[in-house]
């Protein structure tokens, strides 16, 4: 009996957890943390709807938190198998999980102290779901390998990873069963011509495909426009003597921004103004990029690596790690660029920078990534006139600039172009995950239009029989 089912990223874009039951043996693809409102997120992540002890192996497509963040929870709850991924994914997951453990601890300590000061508020306390020791134990389960290297997660199943072109080390998985059935998992499908990394590969043909649909309802601007859009925003900020505040994911998006700004300076398209990377985790992530040039595309190899240039190091850039340095940025005279986490503007140092700059019309808040529902980032994308930060209401007077060309997720046209490179005659069915409802419905229509026989929007926990 072969069954496919999911316990995450079903009609939403967070908490990816997909499962393949092969005659009672369970292969899990991704183990992401659910992200959203605090109480709902805590409950969903603490109360796993499956038994990790019954999973034989995990394939980790990439290190983003919504794909890797729950791995320590699974290990704490009895998972004893291997976690297969690329070497870069392993390295990035290590810092993401350690950072998560630290943030959970600090959030708990903060809420506990606040609850003791204001007992009348009956504040809910959310104990950390895991700590640094749990992360270290989880890393012992990792087994790394390169693209297109066949491996055996458990007897009767072979798997192979392909470059997904989404973030450094990201992968798609092609799983072959003993009976010849082949199931593909797209992970998060990237785009052609993204800065730094190579384009998504084609896989060999498959019978079934589990496909992400984050942007199943949207078209992006061409990736080559990212640099020109960024240059325009920077030059406008220089003219207005304002600050540019960029909420950015610490892995990939921050490094892409650094890389493009470096090129703009080298090409004398922008002035050399101060750039601050205010995220200790981004500093660590950038170090990982430096030790994995094998994932860089040909352009990056030729312009930087072969000329012994550091893509992420130049005179204008300063990496900020301490709290004191971060606070000092509030009084730093503009123009300047501040790139900080979190990417969806829900936590971390970016909230302080937004609070201090959002009501000044000479400043710009640049949105360079997907913003999930109910996040502060989504409210800024929607141009809401007022937002709450740390419980206080602020008028949104700063310019909001949305740079869609920066998205690392394929839109529906790019997804179709990638899929039609495969054998659609063999493809029996596509299972859609990792998308909000309108995106999923739209992607389903687009795939049927190009000749895919059947497209199913996955319901959480529902078991789909694969023959």
Rosetta blueprint (number, residue, H / E / L):
1 X L
2 X E
3 X E
4 X E
5 X E
6 X E
7 X L
8 X L
9 X L
10 X L
11 X L
12 X L
13 X L
14 X L
15 X L
16 X L
17 X L
18 X E
19 X E
20 X E
21 X E
22 X E
23 X L
24 X L
25 X E
26 X E
27 X E
28 X E
29 X E
30 X L
31 X L
32 X L
33 X L
34 X L
35 X L
36 X L
37 X L
38 X H
39 X H
40 X H
41 X H
42 X H
43 X H
44 X H
45 X H
46 X H
47 X L
48 X L
49 X L
50 X L
51 X L
52 X H
53 X H
54 X H
55 X L
56 X L
57 X E
58 X E
59 X E
60 X L
61 X L
62 X L
63 X L
64 X L
65 X H
66 X H
67 X H
68 X H
69 X L
70 X L
71 X H
72 X H
73 X H
74 X H
75 X H
76 X H
77 X L
78 X L
79 X L
80 X L
81 X L
82 X E
83 X E
84 X E
85 X E
86 X L
87 X H
88 X H
89 X H
90 X H
91 X H
92 X H
93 X H
94 X H
95 X H
96 X H
97 X H
98 X H
99 X H
100 X H
101 X H
102 X H
103 X H
104 X H
105 X H
106 X H
107 X H
108 X H
109 X H
110 X H
111 X H
112 X H
113 X H
114 X H
115 X H
116 X H
117 X H
118 X L
119 X H
120 X H
121 X H
122 X L
123 X L
124 X L
125 X L
126 X L
127 X L
128 X L
129 X L
130 X L
131 X L
132 X H
133 X H
134 X H
135 X H
136 X H
137 X H
138 X H
139 X H
140 X L
141 X L
142 X E
143 X E
144 X E
145 X L
146 X L
147 X L
148 X L
149 X L
150 X L
151 X E
152 X E
153 X E
154 X E
155 X L
156 X L
157 X E
158 X E
159 X E
160 X E
161 X E
162 X E
163 X E
164 X L
165 X L
166 X L
167 X L
168 X L
169 X L
170 X L
171 X E
172 X E
173 X E
174 X E
175 X E
176 X E
177 X E
178 X L
179 X L
180 X L
181 X L
182 X E
183 X E
184 X E
185 X E
186 X L
187 X L
188 X L
189 X L
190 X L
191 X L
192 X L
193 X L
194 X L
195 X L
196 X L
197 X E
198 X L
199 X L
200 X L
201 X L
202 X L
203 X L
204 X L
205 X L
206 X L
207 X L
208 X E
209 X E
210 X E
211 X E
212 X E
213 X L
214 X L
215 X E
216 X L
217 X L
218 X L
219 X L
220 X L
221 X L
222 X L
223 X L
224 X L
225 X H
226 X H
227 X H
228 X H
229 X H
230 X H
231 X H
232 X H
233 X H
234 X H
235 X H
236 X H
237 X H
238 X H
239 X H
240 X H
241 X L
242 X L
243 X E
244 X E
245 X E
246 X E
247 X E
248 X L
249 X L
250 X L
251 X L
252 X L
253 X H
254 X H
255 X H
256 X H
257 X H
258 X H
259 X H
260 X H
261 X H
262 X H
263 X H
264 X H
265 X H
266 X H
267 X L
268 X L
269 X L
270 X L
271 X L
272 X L
273 X L
274 X E
275 X E
276 X E
277 X E
278 X E
279 X L
280 X H
281 X H
282 X H
283 X H
284 X H
285 X H
286 X H
287 X H
288 X H
289 X H
290 X H
291 X L
292 X L
293 X H
294 X H
295 X H
296 X E
297 X L
298 X H
299 X H
300 X H
301 X H
302 X H
303 X H
304 X L
305 X H
306 X H
307 X H
308 X L
309 X L
310 X L
311 X L
312 X L
313 X L
314 X L
315 X L
316 X L
317 X E
318 X E
319 X E
320 X E
321 X L
322 X L
323 X H
324 X H
325 X H
326 X H
327 X H
328 X H
329 X H
330 X H
331 X H
332 X L
333 X L
334 X L
335 X L
336 X E
337 X E
338 X E
339 X E
340 X E
341 X L
342 X L
343 X L
344 X L
345 X L
346 X L
347 X L
348 X L
349 X L
350 X H
351 X H
352 X H
353 X H
354 X H
355 X H
356 X H
357 X H
358 X L
359 X L
360 X L
361 X L
362 X L
363 X L
364 X E
365 X E
366 X E
367 X E
368 X L
369 X L
370 X L
371 X L
372 X L
373 X L
374 X L
375 X L
376 X H
377 X H
378 X H
379 X H
380 X H
381 X H
382 X L
383 X L
384 X L
385 X L
386 X E
387 X E
388 X E
389 X E
390 X L
391 X L
392 X E
393 X E
394 X E
395 X E
396 X L
397 X L
398 X L
399 X E
400 X E
401 X E
402 X E
403 X L
404 X H
405 X H
406 X H
407 X L
408 X L
409 X L
410 X L
411 X E
412 X H
413 X H
414 X H
415 X H
416 X H
417 X H
418 X H
419 X H
420 X L
421 X L
422 X L
423 X L
424 X L
425 X L
426 X L
427 X L
428 X L
429 X E
430 X E
431 X E
432 X E
433 X E
434 X L
435 X L
436 X L
437 X H
438 X H
439 X H
440 X H
441 X H
442 X H
443 X H
444 X H
445 X H
446 X H
447 X H
448 X H
449 X H
450 X L
451 X L
452 X L
453 X L
454 X L
455 X E
456 X E
457 X E
458 X L
459 X L
460 X L
461 X L
462 X L
463 X L
464 X E
465 X E
466 X L
467 X L
